Amino acid sequence: MTRKDRSSLLSIRSFRHMFAAYALASFGDWFDALAIQVLVAYRWGADPMLLALIPVTMALPAVLLGSFAGTAADRVRKARLMMVCDLVTAALTLCILAAPNMTWLLPLLALRAACGVFHVPAQQALTRQVVPPALLFQATSFNGLVNQSSKVAGPLLGAMTLTALSPQACIMLNAGVRLLSAVLLLPLRGLPAFHHTEESLKRGNSSRDRAWDAFLHNWREGWLYLFQAKKVLYTMTFGFIGLTALLMIDYQFPTLLRTIDSANESLIGWLVSAIGAGAVAMLVVLNRLNRIGYGWGLGGGYVLIGTGIALLGLCPPGTGVLLLLGLGALIGIGNGMYMVTQNYILQKETSEQMIGRVFGIQNTVSSLVLLTAPLIGGLLIKAAGAGGAFMLIGAVTALIGLAGIAFRSAIWGASAPAPSRNPVSAAGEGTGKAL
């Protein structure tokens, strides 16, 4: 992103507040996630199957509520919905502090995950609402940059905090930053549900008979729209296939690292920080390029992620930390490529009034995978060992990526549309209401 691009984007007051709130929430989530993994894997000594239950439990609310949450995000004031989610998340996070075992922890994680189900589509829809189309790629990359930067800073500071204090201290910090995130969203609470274009007004006038009928109408409309928007549908299908492989081991990194160095609890924090650092580096490159081919971004990202995971599986006990961090950075580079490309496609190829619903459906689809993939991964690790499972899943992920690159023209077209090369001047036309 050029200096003018950054200046233009950050001159939007609504985006600044939303961006700051999102940055705090992302940082707290990574701090918290590391603490919970260490608490369960190292302090409680949970086996791979119990670890697999954590993502399954957190996915269930998204399966049940995901597409409805997206519909709600399109119909209500998005900043207010995000504030409510932040406040409830903070309260539930404090309750997690008192959880003595997995029996108590899992239900609390499920309830907290339900708040995230509503928060994600609201944040994506609000981004589309307050950011001009010409700056959309930059905003998507900027949000991704913050997410990955928090993946560096959160686990890094979390590892240091764990050394000096305890996992409970990290969990308390997440509750605090969620409260601050809600405060930052206060100035945006008056923003309308959506821009009152002629299309949205017609939709609103036709859906005033009964609120529930209107809600169900919009929910069905979101699914119908998805099957008409081919590039969006293909992107979500490709992501579904790749996620099925990746999520088998996504929460099993502590299991693998225990076999490499059983005494180093903070190693998971360093590895996740390296993954985040690689993603940040790739996001900086993409900001400068200001475009990426759909097939190369999605397929290439999976190739790098899969290669890094497979090589991690080959690491024997006593492997040096620098090599582990290098492989983590490789995974992060692929993650940065994939994440920005996918979010940009969903933002670019979806109409503004459908953004919340599309991201809600995506959340539902991803969570459906989470209901089964981690359990299969846990069984695979028990059968083949952590190293063998990582090697197999990494190879499958890389092959999926190669298929995406090979068939990119058939799936996404010959070339991806690029953002405006003069985003500052383009943003000046008809976007005054977003400032």
N, C-alpha and C positions, 0 to 999 in steps of 0.2 A: 504494500500500500504506500503510495507516495505521501509526502508531507501534506500536500493540498487535500488529498483524499481523507486523511486522518482528521485534518482541521475541519473539513466540511461535515464529516460524520459526527465528530464530537461537539460541533456547534449546535447540534440538535439536543435541546435540553432534556426532552423526554427520553432520548436514547441514553444520555449520560446517567440519569437516575436508574434506568432499567439495567444498564450495563454494570454499574457499581453494585447494585443489589445481586445481580447474577454472579458477579465475581466473588462476592462474599459467600453466597450460598454454595458455589462450587468448591471454594477453598475449604469450607467447613465440612462438606460431604466427604472430601478425600481424607481430611484429618480423621473423621469419624470412621470411615470404611477401614482404614488401616488399623485403628484401635480395635475394632470389632474382630477383624481377622486375627490379630495377635492374641486377643483375649480368648477366642474360641480355639485356635489352632495350637497355641503355645501354652497358655495358662490352663485351659480346660482340657487340652490334649485330645480334641475331637478327631475322629477318623474321617477319611474322605467322604463317606456317605453323609455324615452329620454336617460336614462343610457344604455338601451339595444341597442340603435342605435350606440353607440360608437364601441363595438366589431363587430357589423354587418358591419359598414363602413370600419373598418380596415381589415375585412376578405375578402371583395370583390376583392381587387387586387390579393390576393393569389388564389382565385377561378379562376380568369381570366388568371393569369400568372404563377401559381405555378409550373405545370409540365414543362412548357417551360423554366422557370427560372432554374429548375434542369438540363434540357438539356444543357442550356447555361453554367452552372457551370462545366459540364463535358467537354466542348469544348474550353473554354477560360482559360486564366491565372487567377487562383482563387483569389490570393492575390490582383491583380489589380481590379478585380470585387468588392471585399470587400472594397477596398479603395474608389472607386467611390461611393458605397452605403453609406459609412461613411460620405463623404463630402456632398452629397446631403441631407442626413438625418440631418446633422448639419444645413444646410441652411433652411430646412423646419421647423426645431425645432425653429429657431429664428423667423420665420414667425408666428408660433403658439402663440408667445408672444403677438402679436398684435390682435389676434382673440377676438372680443368683445362678441360673443355669439355662440350658437351651429351651426348656419347657416354658419359661417366662419370656426369654429373649425373642423367640420366633413370632409369637402373636404381636408383640410390640413393633417388631420390624415390619410386619405385614400392614399394620395400621399406619405406620409412618410412610411406607411405600405408597399407600393409597393417596396421601397428600401429593406425592411426587407425580402421580398419574394425572392430576389436575394441573399441576404447576407447569409441566413441560409444554403441553400444547398452548397454554395461555401465554407463556414466554415467547414461543415461536410466533404466535399470532400477533402479539404486541410488537415484536420486531418488524413484522411486515406492515403493521399499521403506522408506526412512527418513522420508518426509514423509507426515503424515496427509492423507486425502482433502480435508479442508476447507481445507488450506493449499496444495493442489497448484497452483492458479492462481498464487498468490503465488510459489511456488518456481519455476515455469516462467518467470514474468516476471523473477524475480531472476536466474536463470541467463542469460536473454536479456540482461538489463541488464549483466551482467558481460561477456558476449561482445561486446556493442556498445561498452561502455566501453573494453575492450581494443582494439577497432578504432579508437578515438580515440587512446588513449595509446600503443599499440604503433607505429602508423605515424608519429605525431607525434614521439615520441622517436627512432624509427628514422630519420626525415628529419634530425633534428639529429645523430644519430650518424653518418649517412652523410656529412654535411657535414664533420665533424671527423675521422672515421676511415674505415671501409670496410664493404662488405657482409659481409665475413667476421666483423667484430666483432658484427654483429647475429646472425649464425648461431651464434656461440659463446654468446651470451646465451641463445638458445633452448635449447641443450643444458643450460645451467646450471639454468634454471627447470624443465625437465622432471625433473631429478634432485631438486629441491626438492619438486616435486609428488608424486613417489613417496614421499618421506619423510613428507609430510603425510597420506598415505593409510595409513600404518602402523597407526594405532589402529583402523582399520576392517577390517583383514585378517581378523578373527575373525567378522565378520557372516556369517550363514548364506546359502545360495544364494537362498532365498526364504522368506517366512513360511509356516510349516507349517500351512496351513489344511487342512480336510478334503478340499477339491478337489485341492490339490497333493499331499497324501499318497496319495490314490487314484492320481493320475498316476504318482507315484514307485513305488508298489507294483506297478503294471501294467507297468513298464518296466525291471525288474531282470534280465530274462533275459539280455540281451546289451547292452553299452553302446552299440555301434554301431547296433543296431536301435532302441534307445531314442532315440538322437540323430536318426536319420532319421525316426522317428515324430514327434518334437517339431518337426522341420523341416517335415514335411508338415502337421502340425497348425497351425503358424503361417500357412501359405498358405491353408488351409481357413478358418481363423478370419477372415482378412482379407476373404475374399469373402462372409462372413456378416455382418461388421460394416460395414454400408453407408456410414455417415458417414465411417468411416476410409478405406474404399475410394475413395469419391468425393473425399475430401480429397487422397489420394495421386495420383489420376488428374488432378485439377485442377493439382496441383503439377507433375506430369510434363509437362503441356502448357505451362505457363508456363516451366518450367526449360529446355525445349527451345529457347525463344526467348532466354532470358536468358544461358544458358551459351555461346551463340555468341560473345558479346563479353565474358564475365566476366573473361577473362584478357588482353583486348586493350586495356585502358585505357592502358597505357604506349604502345601504338601510336598511339592517338588523341592523347595528350598530347605525343608527339614532334612531331606536326604543328602543335600549338598553340604549344609552347615547347620547342624541341629542346635548349636548353642547361640547362634546369632539371631535374636528375635527381630532386630532392626533391619535385617537384610531385605525383607519384603518392602520396607520403606525406601531403601536405596534403589531397588529394582524398579519400583513404580515411578520413582522420581526420574530415573533414566528413560523410561518409556515416555513420560511427559516431556522431558527435554528433547527427545527425538521428534516428537510431534510438534513442539514449539518451533524447532528449526525448520521443519517442513512447512508449517503455516506461514512463517516469515517469507520463505521462498515463494509460496503461492500468492501471498499478498503482493509481492513485487511483479510476478507474472500477470496477475489480475485475471487469469483464466486457466482452465485445465480441461482436457478432453474427458468426457464422461467415462468412456471405457478404460482409458489409461489411469484415471484417478481411482475408480472403484476396483478394477482388476489388478492394477499395479499395487494398490494398497494391500490387497489380500495376499499377493505374492510375497511382499516384504514381511507382513505379519506372520504368515505361515512359515517362512524360512527362519525367522527369528525364534519362533516357538519350537520348531523341529531341532534347531541347534541347541536350544536350552535343554531339550530332552536328552541330548548326547553328553551333557556335562556330567562328569563323575564327581563323587564326593571329594571335597577339597579344592574344587575349581576356584581359581582366583577371582576376586571381586571385580577387577577391571574387565575381564572377559564377560562376566555376567552383565555388567552395566553396558558394555558395548552391544550385546545382543538385545538388551532392553531398549537401547536407543534405536536399533534397527526396527524393532516392533513398533516403536513410537512413530518413526518416520512413515511407516505404512499406515498406521492408525490416523495420522494427520491427513494423509492423502485421501483415505477413504472417507473420513468423517466430513471434511469440508466439501468434497464432491457430492456426497449423498445429500447433505443438508442444502447445498446450493441447488441441486436438481429439484428437490421437493419444494424449495421456496420459489425458484424461477418458473417451474412448469405448472404451478398451482395458482389458481386465481385467489385474490386476497380473501374473499368471503369463505373459502374452503380450507384455508391454511390450518386452522385449529383442528378441523375434522380429519384432515389427511395425517397430521402428526399424531392425533389420537389413535387412528387406525394403525399407524406404524408402531406405536407403543403397544397396542394390543397384539399385533403380529409378533413383535420381538418377545413379548412376555409369554406368548404361547410356546415359543421355543424354550424359554426358561423353565417351563413346567416339566419338561422331560429331558432336555439336553444335559443339565448338570448331573441328574441322577444316572444317566447313561455314562457320563464321564467318570463319575465315582465308581461305577461298576467296572469300567474299563481300567481304571487305575488299580483297583483291587486285583484284576486279572493279569494285567501286563506290567504293573509297576508304574510309578509316576513318570520315569524317563521314557519308557516305551509308549505310554499314552500320549505324552507330549510330542514325540517324534511322529507318531501316526497322524494325530490331529493336525499338526503343523504341515505335514506333507499334503493332506487332503485340502487344507485351506489354500495352500499355494497353487494346487491344481485348479481349484475353483477360480482363483484369480487369473491364471493363464487362460482359462476358457473365456472369461470375461474380456480379456484383451483380444483374443483370437476372433471372437464373434461380436466385437464392439459395434461394427457398422450395422449388422443385422439387428442388434438390440436397441441401440441409441441413435442410430443415424451415422452418416459419414463424418460429421464434425459437430462439436458442441457449440451452441451459440455463446458468444462472448459478451461480457458486459461492455458498456460504453467506454471508449477510450478517453472520453472527456467527462468524467462523472460529475465534476464540480459544476460545469455549465449546464449539463443535463438536469442536475438536481434543482436548478433554479427555476424550472418551468413547472408551475402548477403545484408546488409543494410547500407553499407558505404555511398551510394549516398544520403541517407536521413540526414546525419549528417551535 
